[in-house]
Amino acid sequence: MQTMKKKNNCPIEILELLKSSNTIGVISHKNPDGDNIGATISTTLAIRENLKKKVFAIKVDTIPKYLNFLEDLNIIQETKNQDLDLLIYVDCGEINRPGDVGEIFNKSAKKILNIDHHKTNDFFGDYNFVFPEKSSTCEILYELFKEIDFKISKNVADALLVGINTDTNRFLYESSTSTTLRIAADLYDLGANKDFIYKKLYQSNDLKVELLKNKLINRAKFYFDNKVAIIGMFKSDFENTNLSMDMFDDLVNYYRDIEGFEVSIIFKEIEENLFKGSVRSKNFVDCSKICSKLNGGGHTRASGCKIEGNFDLVCKKIISLLGKEYFNGGV
């Protein structure tokens, strides 16, 4: 028997769902970034401000220090399990992305709403609002809020702008469209403090971080005639420092942005013989295709994976896949 393919719900259906739900939780993925934190904050605030509902944001992981400037960051809290009328997943390509915390709340929720922009999303919600062609989940949320006549406050606009700007790498990615730019302009008009946000995101770098970045950059490995670069980050790099690996997330773009390189990869040592990878490409490599074979997924030009083994073995695994798919097997 052929199963029916799930499809998106319309904005009015989502509005009615929100109105009929009294207790609402908002959750997102582990290893947070600007888009999922911006989406979590904006969703929580917008529902509170427009529908006066009991809604709370569920913390599933440590939030990166570079986002500490967000005024409403403290609404994302570790939360005891409770019965929910609705659990809203934002920016989750798969239902398991929030980890163990998500699984607990999933079991206590009567209904699930799935709002996302990952092309690997399988429409896991009872209600779905998934658009892989959009630049970010925050772009989708802006359009949803407009469709259901939600007022967008300054604080909601701030959170949405952070999400859109970080997930497009300052509007540089192919996913940025004229619509994306118009939305950003409207967020400016709605009061988003763009100058403050951009200074905090891009002009507040820590000298110790920049010095360690230089060290990591200089020990990169190169493959396929300098078309692919891999940088390894190890726990030992951070001994006797107050630095954390999330401070170095933007380093994955470094070699991709150099002429001739197609792919740039960072592997972070999570524990002994386990690495989390971030993969970026420029023109023709589909990162999600590679990462989906390595316990991960994401977008065409930006994806993540998780690989077991020592660093040399981890590099061999991803280089082997890249070689077979895109570089005629040569190293």
C-alpha positions in Angstrom: 0.0 0.0 0.0 1.5 3.3 -1.0 1.7 5.9 1.8 0.5 9.4 1.2 3.3 12.0 1.0 2.9 14.7 3.6 2.7 18.3 2.5 2.8 21.7 4.1 -0.1 23.2 6.0 -1.4 26.6 5.0 -0.8 29.6 7.4 -4.4 29.7 8.4 -4.3 26.1 9.6 -1.2 26.9 11.6 -2.8 30.0 13.2 -5.9 27.9 14.2 -3.5 25.3 15.7 -1.8 27.9 17.7 -5.1 29.4 18.9 -6.4 26.0 20.0 -3.2 25.2 22.0 -2.9 26.5 25.5 0.5 25.1 26.5 3.2 25.4 23.9 6.9 24.4 23.8 9.4 25.6 21.3 12.5 23.4 20.7 15.4 23.3 18.3 18.6 21.4 17.5 21.7 20.7 19.5 24.9 22.5 18.6 23.0 25.8 18.3 23.7 28.5 15.7 22.2 31.9 14.9 19.3 30.7 12.9 18.0 28.1 15.4 18.4 30.5 18.4 16.9 33.4 16.5 14.0 31.1 15.4 13.4 29.8 19.0 13.4 33.3 20.4 11.2 34.9 17.7 8.7 32.1 17.7 8.3 32.2 21.5 8.0 35.9 21.7 5.7 36.3 18.7 3.2 33.8 20.1 3.3 35.4 23.6 2.9 38.9 22.3 0.2 38.1 19.7 -1.9 35.3 21.3 -1.0 35.7 25.0 -0.4 32.0 25.2 1.7 30.0 27.8 4.7 29.3 25.6 8.2 28.5 26.6 11.6 27.9 24.9 13.3 24.6 25.7 17.1 24.6 26.1 18.8 21.5 24.7 22.4 22.5 24.6 24.9 25.2 25.6 24.4 28.4 23.6 27.5 29.8 21.8 29.1 32.8 23.4 28.9 34.9 20.3 25.1 35.0 20.7 25.2 36.2 24.3 24.4 39.7 23.3 20.8 38.8 22.4 18.5 40.6 24.7 16.0 37.7 25.0 18.4 34.8 25.2 17.4 34.1 28.8 13.9 32.9 27.7 15.6 29.7 26.5 15.7 27.7 29.7 16.2 24.1 30.8 12.6 23.0 31.4 11.0 20.1 33.3 9.0 17.8 31.3 5.3 18.6 31.2 2.2 17.8 29.1 2.0 20.0 26.0 -0.8 20.8 23.7 1.8 21.6 21.0 5.5 21.2 20.5 7.0 23.4 17.8 10.3 22.2 16.2 12.2 25.0 14.5 15.2 24.6 12.2 15.3 20.8 12.7 15.9 18.7 9.6 15.1 15.5 11.5 13.0 14.9 14.5 15.9 13.6 16.6 18.0 16.8 16.2 17.1 18.1 19.7 18.6 14.9 21.2 17.3 13.3 24.4 15.5 16.4 25.6 13.5 16.5 22.4 12.5 12.9 22.8 11.2 13.5 26.3 9.0 16.4 25.3 7.9 14.7 22.0 6.3 12.0 24.1 4.3 14.5 26.2 3.1 16.6 23.3 -0.4 16.1 21.8 0.7 17.6 18.4 3.9 18.6 16.7 4.5 21.6 14.4 7.6 21.4 12.2 9.0 24.6 10.8 12.2 24.2 8.8 14.3 24.9 5.7 16.5 21.8 5.4 16.1 19.8 2.3 16.5 16.6 4.3 13.4 17.3 6.3 10.9 14.4 5.9 7.8 16.4 7.2 7.8 14.6 10.5 5.2 16.9 12.1 1.5 16.6 12.5 1.6 20.0 11.0 4.4 21.1 8.7 5.8 24.4 7.2 8.9 23.3 5.4 10.6 25.3 2.6 14.1 24.1 1.6 14.5 26.9 -1.0 14.4 29.5 1.8 17.6 31.0 3.2 16.8 30.2 6.8 14.1 29.2 9.2 13.9 32.8 10.3 13.0 33.9 6.8 10.2 31.3 6.8 9.0 32.6 10.2 8.9 36.2 9.0 6.7 35.2 6.1 4.5 33.1 8.4 4.1 35.9 10.9 3.1 38.2 8.0 0.6 35.7 6.6 -1.2 35.3 10.0 -1.1 39.0 10.8 1.2 38.8 13.8 2.7 42.1 14.8 6.5 41.9 14.7 8.0 43.7 17.7 11.5 45.1 17.7 12.8 42.2 19.8 11.2 39.7 17.4 12.8 41.6 14.5 16.2 41.5 16.2 16.0 37.7 16.6 14.8 37.1 13.0 17.6 39.3 11.6 20.3 37.4 13.5 19.0 34.1 12.1 18.8 35.3 8.5 22.1 37.1 8.6 24.1 34.3 10.1 22.6 31.4 8.1 23.3 33.3 4.8 26.8 34.3 5.9 25.9 38.0 5.6 23.8 37.3 2.5 26.7 35.7 0.6 25.1 32.2 0.1 23.2 31.2 -3.0 20.1 30.8 -0.8 19.9 34.6 -0.4 17.4 36.0 -2.8 15.9 39.4 -3.5 13.1 38.3 -1.2 15.6 37.6 1.6 17.0 41.1 1.2 13.6 42.7 1.2 12.8 40.9 4.4 16.0 42.2 6.0 15.1 45.7 4.9 11.6 45.3 6.5 13.2 44.1 9.7 15.3 47.2 9.7 12.1 49.3 9.3 10.5 47.3 12.2 13.3 48.4 14.5 15.9 45.7 14.3 19.1 47.2 15.6 21.3 46.2 12.7 24.4 48.2 13.6 24.5 46.7 17.1 23.8 43.2 15.8 26.5 43.3 13.1 29.1 44.8 15.4 28.4 42.0 17.9 28.5 39.3 15.3 31.4 40.4 13.2 33.4 43.1 14.9 33.8 41.8 18.4 36.4 39.1 17.9 38.6 37.9 20.8 42.4 38.2 20.2 43.1 34.8 21.8 40.5 33.3 19.4 42.1 34.9 16.4 45.6 33.7 17.4 44.5 30.2 17.8 42.7 30.4 14.5 46.0 31.2 12.8 47.5 28.0 14.4 44.6 25.9 13.2 44.7 27.3 9.7 48.4 26.7 9.3 48.1 23.0 10.0 45.3 22.3 7.5 45.4 19.2 5.3 44.9 19.7 1.5 43.5 17.2 -1.1 42.7 17.0 -4.8 45.3 19.6 -5.9 44.2 22.1 -3.2 40.5 21.9 -3.9 39.6 20.5 -0.5 40.9 21.6 2.9 40.4 19.9 6.3 41.1 21.6 9.6 41.2 19.5 12.8 40.3 20.9 16.3 41.2 18.8 19.3 40.4 19.0 23.0 44.2 19.5 23.6 44.0 22.8 21.7 41.8 24.2 24.4 43.6 23.0 27.5 44.5 25.8 29.9 42.4 28.3 28.0 39.0 29.8 28.6 38.1 29.2 24.9 35.5 26.8 23.5 35.2 25.2 20.1 31.9 27.0 19.2 34.0 30.2 19.1 35.7 28.9 15.9 32.6 27.9 13.9 33.3 30.6 11.2 36.7 29.1 10.5 35.1 26.5 8.2 34.6 29.2 5.6 38.3 30.2 5.5 39.7 27.9 2.8 36.5 27.7 0.8 36.8 31.5 0.3 40.2 31.2 -1.3 40.5 31.0 -5.1 40.7 27.4 -6.3 39.2 25.7 -3.3 35.8 24.0 -3.6 35.3 22.4 -0.1 36.4 23.4 3.4 35.9 21.1 6.3 36.4 21.4 10.1 36.4 18.4 12.3 35.9 18.9 16.0 37.0 16.3 18.5 33.9 15.6 20.6 35.3 12.7 22.5 38.1 10.1 21.9 37.5 8.7 18.4 34.5 10.8 17.6 34.5 13.9 15.5 31.8 16.4 14.5 32.3 17.7 11.0 31.1 21.0 9.4 31.3 21.0 5.6 31.1 23.9 3.2 31.3 24.1 -0.6 31.4 26.8 -3.3 30.2 25.7 -6.7 29.4 22.0 -7.4 29.8 19.8 -4.3 26.5 18.9 -2.6 27.5 18.9 1.1 24.2 17.3 2.2 24.8 14.4 -0.2 28.1 13.7 1.4 27.1 14.3 5.0 23.9 12.2 4.7 26.2 9.2 4.3 28.1 10.2 7.4 25.3 10.4 10.1 24.4 14.0 9.1 22.8 16.2 6.6 21.8 19.8 5.9 22.0 22.0 2.9 23.6 21.9 -0.5 26.5 24.3 0.4 26.6 23.8 4.2 26.1 20.6 6.1 27.2 18.7 9.1 28.2 15.1 10.0 29.5 12.9 12.8 32.2 10.3 12.2 33.8 7.7 14.5 37.5 7.0 14.4 40.8 8.8 14.9 41.4 12.0 13.0 43.3 10.3 10.1 40.6 7.7 9.6 37.9 10.4 9.8 39.7 12.4 7.1 40.1 9.3 4.9 36.3 8.5 5.2 35.1 11.9 3.9 37.9 12.2 1.3 37.0 8.8 -0.1 33.4 9.9 -0.5 34.4 13.2 -2.1 36.7 11.4 -4.4 34.1 8.9 -5.6 31.4 11.5 -6.1 33.2 14.6 -7.4 37.0 14.2 -7.9 37.4 11.0 -9.9 38.8 9.2 -6.9 42.1 11.0 -6.9 43.7 12.4 -3.7 
